[in-house]
Amino acid sequence: MEYKTFWQQLGQGEFKRGEFERVGKGGRQVWIQASYNPIFDLSGKPFKVVKFASDITDQKMKNADFEGQIDAIGKSQAVIEFDMKGNILSANDNFLKSMGYTLKEVQGRHHSIFVDAEYGASREYKQFWEKLNRGEFESAEFQRFAKNGREVWIQASYNPICDLSGKPFKVVKYATDITAKKNAVAFISGSLMRLSQGDLSDRIDQDLDEEFEPVKAALNSTVERLNELVLDIYKASSSVSATAREIQSGTTELSNRTEIQATNLEETAASTQEITATLKQNADTSESAVKLANEATKKAERGGKVVVDAVAAMEDIENASNQISDIIGVINEIAFQTNLLALNAAVEAARAGEQGRGFAVVAGEVRNLAQRSAKASIEIKNLINASVSKVKDGTHLVRESGENLVEIVEAIKNVSDLIGMMSVATKEQSMGIVDINRTITEMDNMTQQNAGLAEETTAASENMLGEAENLLELVQFFKTRRA
């Protein structure tokens, strides 16, 4: 019907302008800013309509979104508007309900009705509005007062709204009543403060904002548990104090006995040290004897080696003498042959007569030399044979000396081994005594340490007794609920 009327009016020549909802292809919603212009003929009768339009769908959607957000904020928050002087222009139901006013009671009045008189007259309050007039945003927690003087805490933002030239022309305030949260925080803070002062008898009995009820329950439970723990600690510290007194008495007795044991061990350690010194001296003497015996053994071995070498040298001399005797025998044979040749030469020279005389003289000289050579070789052979006989006798004596030295070396070795065994036994005894002495020394050290520990334990037990008494004093700091 409305659409039909719209065209009837155009048919009557009426001009139409505005925002119109239309349907695009596929059923899509389209918004246009349009003017419908009737065109008249010469007689003044409309004969057609010309439409000028622009698509404002996006703008309409943005405006719808913005209006939806503002509407949602208005439903969930307290909203109030002021002019730039602070006079109230409007307020929504959430704000009016929170502050206990009607719109008629606040409209046209100044914002200062919500603050205390002192703050309303302060320089700080004046600067607050000056800041908003500069277009600056302000957000914080604010203390305000309702119609009946009741304290109200709000989380609010003051938002300057600017015109097209950028100049603020009003202030819109969005606020949330956080009084219940503030009260809950105050109760919880007070309980925690009393807890810090040792008061475990306090509990939060007031009903808090639903959000803080779990915190209240947890805090009350914690304080109750602390109350039980402190009572248990008080009982335990009393028991510890009594036990510390008993430990102190026992450790004092232990300290005295440990000191006596330490004295006895010191005397035993001194005696074993003397025995250790004696055994060490015997071991050192045995080591010296072993060294001397080893040196004698080495010297005897060296003498035996010299004898062996001498025997070998004499045998070499005997062999060489035999070889020389053989060579002299050969020389004697050569002299004998030379003598025969000389005789033959003399006979031949005599036969030759006068011509062989000179040759005979030479043959005679050769015979004389051969005879002297034969005589000399016989004498040398006799001397060499005598030397060989003496070398044989010397070799026999040296061999006997070598055998005797070997027996002496064996005897010295046996003596050295016996002394070595005595030295090893003495060392083992000395090491055993050293181990005993070390053990006694360690026992003495441990006893000394035990004595020190006993003294420290005595001091610690005294300290523990003092700490237990201090603990009792500290526990008495708390004020508890007795079961």
Secondary structure, DSSP 4 states (H G I P E B T S, - for coil): -HHHHHHHHHHTT--EEEEEEEE-GGG-EEEEEEEEEEEE-TTS-EEEEEEEEEE-HHHHHHHHHHHHHHHHHHHHSEEEEE-TTSBEEEE-HHHHHHHT--HHHHTTSBGGGGS-HHHHTSHHHHHHHHHHHTT--EEEEEEEE-TTS-EEEEEEEEEEEE-TTS-EEEEEEEEEE-HHHHHHHHHHHHHHHHHHTTB-S----S---GGGHHHHHHHHHHHHHHHHHHHHHHHHHHHHHHHHHHHHHHHHHHHHHHHHHHHHHHHHHHHHHHHHHHHHHHHHHHHHHHHHHHHHHHHHHHHHHHHHHHHHHHHHHHHHHHHHHHHHHHHHHHHHHHHHHHHHHHHHHHHHGGGGHHHHHHHHHHHHHHHHHHHHHHHHHHHHHHHHHHHHHHHHHHHHHHHHHHHHHHHHHHHHHHHHHHHHHHHHHHHHHHHHHHHHHHHHHHHHHHHHHHHHHHHHHHHHHHHHHHHHHHHTTSB----
